[in-house]
Amino acid sequence: MASTMQSREHWIAGGTRQSFSGFHGTVFLRQDGPVDGHPVTLLHGFPTSSHDWAAIVPDLAAAGHRVTTADFLGFGESDKPYPHDYSIFEQANLIEAVWDFTGSECTALVAHDYGVSVGQELLARNPDRITSMTWLNGGIFPDLHRPIPEQKLLSGPAGAEAAEQLDEEKFIISINRLIGERPLPQELLHDMWLSARARDGLRVFPLILHYMEERRENSVRWTDALRSYGGPEQFIWGPADPISGAHVIPRIREVAPQAKLTVLDGNSSIGHFPQIEAAEIVGPMLTDWLNSTWAARMG
């Protein structure tokens, strides 16, 4: 992991909490890099927060990009209303509200895990607003998604009880199931736990996990959006991910043959969190990609 990974405390200190009309509560929002920089939006996954991008943002900001990150409703430092009908569509509405608030008429979009589904919905709505698309491990094809036992339990009839019994040790065991051959530092795993449990967040896990059913219900819409996107597109994929790893790669090649595909299977196989497990690779790779696609767009 790159040495530039900020602690969760420092990450939060660099952001603000904003309210948006039509949304319950406030949302944690960060912007990094020059005000007039090239817009880039990073979408995080379940069950963590925008802090997942903390090791990547400095590279992008230093290269002149204006980087927008936010915690989805129900995640991290954003409010976590309960009970609440969490949905991918609502989260896509939220990101559009963030873009309007920040003045981002168009933006490059980078999505991971849960954020992949939000990105697919945004792409289905208005692909012209997205200047380039980068996908990291996520359930982009619902029929290939392989949830771990904890996700199945939390999304089932006993989900509320399972959420009540979840503690840091169990949470870290679940996260460690997802990574490759590079162990994550204990302080980072602790920060992930703090993000998940902040604002009484564990109780919303079963409600948020409805997204797995949403993926199945909207499979055609979201796969068609991916298939028809005409802008620059790349996939950065950790093959050791048990949920959405190597078994997804043939489908990516089939559905998006024009896209750049980088499989992180070098000296140490990478799992579900490429932007954390291999930040020193993913940061420069993403920066170079965004620099080149922006230059091509402008010239």
C-alpha positions in Angstrom: 0.0 0.0 0.0 1.2 3.5 -0.8 2.7 5.6 2.0 0.3 8.5 1.1 -2.7 6.7 2.6 -4.2 9.3 5.0 -5.8 8.1 8.2 -9.5 8.2 8.4 -9.3 11.1 10.8 -7.3 13.3 8.4 -9.5 12.3 5.5 -12.6 13.5 7.3 -10.9 16.7 8.4 -10.4 17.6 4.7 -14.0 17.3 3.8 -17.4 19.0 4.6 -20.9 17.8 5.3 -23.6 19.1 2.8 -27.3 18.8 2.7 -29.1 18.5 -0.6 -32.8 19.1 -1.4 -34.8 15.9 -1.5 -32.3 13.9 0.5 -32.6 12.8 4.1 -29.7 14.2 6.2 -26.3 15.4 5.2 -23.6 13.9 3.0 -19.8 13.9 3.5 -18.1 15.5 0.5 -14.5 16.2 -0.4 -12.9 18.1 -3.3 -9.1 17.9 -3.9 -6.9 19.4 -6.5 -7.0 22.8 -8.4 -10.4 24.4 -8.6 -10.0 24.7 -12.4 -8.7 21.1 -12.8 -10.1 18.4 -14.9 -13.1 16.9 -13.1 -12.9 13.3 -11.8 -15.4 11.6 -9.5 -14.5 8.5 -7.5 -17.3 6.2 -6.3 -16.6 3.9 -3.3 -17.9 0.5 -2.3 -19.8 -1.4 0.4 -19.4 -1.4 3.4 -16.7 1.2 3.6 -16.5 4.9 2.5 -14.7 7.4 0.2 -11.6 6.9 2.5 -10.9 3.9 0.2 -9.5 6.4 -2.3 -7.2 8.2 0.1 -4.0 6.8 -1.3 -5.1 7.6 -4.9 -6.3 11.2 -4.6 -2.9 12.8 -4.0 -1.6 11.5 -7.4 -4.7 12.8 -9.2 -4.7 16.2 -7.5 -1.0 16.7 -8.1 -1.6 16.0 -11.8 -4.1 18.8 -12.0 -7.4 17.0 -11.6 -10.3 18.3 -9.6 -11.2 15.2 -7.6 -14.7 14.8 -6.1 -15.4 12.1 -3.5 -18.4 11.6 -1.4 -19.8 9.0 1.1 -23.0 7.5 -0.2 -26.1 7.9 2.0 -25.8 5.2 4.7 -22.0 5.0 4.5 -19.0 6.6 6.2 -19.6 10.1 7.5 -22.8 10.6 5.7 -26.1 10.3 7.5 -27.5 6.8 7.8 -31.3 7.1 8.1 -33.1 4.2 9.6 -35.5 2.8 8.6 -34.9 3.9 5.0 -35.4 2.5 1.5 -31.8 2.6 0.3 -31.4 2.2 -3.5 -28.9 2.5 -6.3 -31.2 4.9 -8.0 -31.2 7.2 -5.0 -27.4 7.1 -4.8 -27.2 8.0 -8.5 -29.5 11.0 -7.8 -27.2 12.0 -5.0 -24.1 11.9 -7.2 -26.0 14.0 -9.7 -26.9 16.5 -6.9 -23.2 16.6 -5.9 -22.2 17.3 -9.5 -24.7 20.2 -9.7 -23.5 21.5 -6.4 -19.8 21.4 -7.5 -20.5 22.7 -10.9 -19.3 19.6 -12.7 -21.2 19.6 -16.0 -19.1 16.6 -17.1 -16.6 14.4 -15.3 -14.4 11.3 -15.6 -15.9 8.6 -13.5 -14.1 5.9 -11.5 -16.2 3.3 -9.7 -15.5 0.4 -7.4 -17.8 -2.4 -5.9 -21.2 -0.9 -4.9 -20.1 2.3 -6.8 -20.0 0.2 -10.0 -23.8 -0.2 -9.9 -24.2 3.5 -9.3 -21.8 4.2 -12.1 -23.8 2.0 -14.5 -27.0 3.8 -13.6 -25.4 7.2 -14.2 -24.1 5.9 -17.5 -27.6 4.6 -18.5 -29.0 8.1 -17.7 -26.6 10.4 -19.4 -23.4 9.0 -20.9 -22.6 12.4 -22.5 -21.9 13.7 -19.0 -19.2 11.1 -18.4 -15.9 11.9 -20.2 -14.2 8.6 -19.4 -15.1 5.5 -17.4 -12.9 3.4 -15.2 -14.2 0.2 -13.4 -12.6 -1.6 -10.5 -13.7 -4.9 -9.0 -17.5 -4.9 -8.6 -20.7 -6.9 -9.5 -20.9 -5.4 -12.9 -22.6 -8.6 -14.2 -25.1 -9.8 -11.6 -25.1 -13.4 -12.7 -21.3 -13.6 -12.0 -21.5 -11.9 -8.6 -20.4 -14.3 -5.8 -21.3 -12.8 -2.4 -19.4 -14.1 0.6 -21.3 -15.8 3.4 -21.5 -12.7 5.6 -23.3 -10.8 2.8 -25.8 -13.6 2.3 -26.5 -13.7 6.1 -26.9 -9.9 6.4 -29.2 -9.7 3.4 -31.4 -12.6 4.5 -34.2 -12.9 7.1 -31.8 -12.9 10.0 -29.9 -9.8 8.7 -31.0 -7.5 11.5 -29.8 -9.9 14.2 -26.6 -10.6 12.4 -25.9 -6.8 12.1 -26.4 -6.5 15.9 -23.9 -9.2 16.5 -21.2 -7.8 14.2 -18.1 -6.7 15.9 -14.7 -5.5 14.7 -13.1 -8.9 14.7 -15.8 -10.4 12.5 -15.8 -7.3 10.3 -12.0 -7.6 9.7 -12.3 -11.3 9.0 -14.8 -10.5 6.3 -12.6 -7.8 4.7 -9.6 -10.1 4.8 -11.5 -12.7 2.8 -11.5 -10.3 -0.1 -7.9 -9.3 -0.4 -5.1 -11.0 -2.3 -1.6 -11.7 -1.1 -0.8 -8.3 0.4 -2.1 -8.0 4.0 -3.7 -4.7 4.8 -2.3 -2.8 7.8 -4.3 -3.2 11.0 -4.7 0.5 11.4 -6.4 0.7 7.9 -8.7 -2.2 8.8 -9.6 -0.4 12.0 -10.4 2.7 10.0 -12.7 0.7 7.7 -14.5 -0.6 10.8 -14.9 2.9 12.2 -16.3 4.1 8.9 -18.8 1.2 8.8 -20.0 1.6 12.4 -20.1 5.4 12.5 -23.5 7.0 13.1 -25.0 3.7 14.1 -24.2 2.4 10.7 -24.3 -1.4 11.3 -28.0 -1.5 11.5 -28.4 -0.2 7.9 -26.3 -3.0 6.4 -29.3 -5.3 5.7 -31.2 -2.4 4.1 -28.3 -1.4 1.9 -27.6 -4.9 0.8 -30.9 -4.9 -1.2 -28.6 -3.6 -3.9 -27.8 -7.2 -4.8 -31.4 -7.7 -5.8 -31.5 -4.3 -7.6 -28.6 -5.5 -9.7 -30.5 -8.6 -10.8 -33.6 -6.5 -11.5 -31.7 -4.0 -13.6 -29.2 -6.3 -15.2 -30.3 -5.6 -18.8 -30.4 -1.8 -18.4 -27.0 -1.6 -16.7 -25.2 -4.1 -19.0 -26.6 -2.3 -22.0 -25.2 1.0 -20.6 -21.8 -0.6 -20.3 -22.0 -2.2 -23.8 -23.1 0.9 -25.6 -20.8 3.5 -23.9 -18.7 5.1 -26.6 -16.2 7.1 -24.5 -12.8 6.0 -23.3 -13.2 3.1 -20.9 -10.9 0.9 -18.9 -11.0 -1.9 -16.3 -8.5 -2.3 -13.5 -9.1 -5.7 -12.0 -7.8 -7.7 -9.1 -8.1 -11.4 -10.1 -7.8 -12.8 -6.5 -11.2 -11.3 -5.5 -13.6 -14.1 -4.5 -16.6 -12.0 -5.3 -15.8 -10.4 -8.6 -12.4 -11.6 -9.6 -10.8 -13.6 -12.4 -14.0 -15.3 -13.3 -15.5 -11.9 -14.5 -12.6 -11.1 -16.9 -13.8 -13.2 -19.9 -17.2 -11.4 -19.7 -15.5 -8.0 -19.6 -13.6 -8.9 -22.8 -16.9 -10.0 -24.5 -19.1 -7.1 -23.5 -16.5 -4.3 -23.7 -13.9 -5.5 -26.3 -12.8 -1.9 -27.0 -11.9 -1.1 -23.4 -8.5 -1.2 -21.9 -8.2 -4.1 -19.4 -5.4 -4.3 -16.8 -5.4 -7.5 -14.7 -3.3 -7.0 -11.6 -1.8 -10.5 -11.5 1.9 -9.6 -11.3 4.3 -10.6 -8.5 1.6 -10.5 -5.9 -2.0 -11.2 -6.9 -4.5 -8.4 -6.0 -8.0 -8.9 -4.7 -11.1 -6.9 -4.3 -9.6 -3.5 -3.3 -7.0 -2.7 -6.1 -6.9 1.0 -5.1 -5.8 0.0 -1.6 -3.9 -3.2 -2.1 -1.9 -1.8 -5.0 -2.2 1.9 -4.6 1.4 2.5 -5.8 0.4 0.8 -9.1 -3.2 2.0 -9.5 -2.5 5.6 -8.6 0.0 6.3 -11.4 -2.0 4.1 -13.8 -5.2 6.0 -13.3 -3.4 9.3 -13.4 -1.8 8.5 -16.7 -5.1 7.3 -18.1 -7.0 10.4 -17.1 -4.2 12.7 -18.4 -4.2 11.0 -21.8 -8.0 10.8 -22.2 -8.4 14.4 -21.2 -5.7 15.5 -23.6 -7.4 13.6 -26.4 -10.7 15.2 -25.5 -9.2 18.7 -25.6 -7.1 18.3 -28.7 
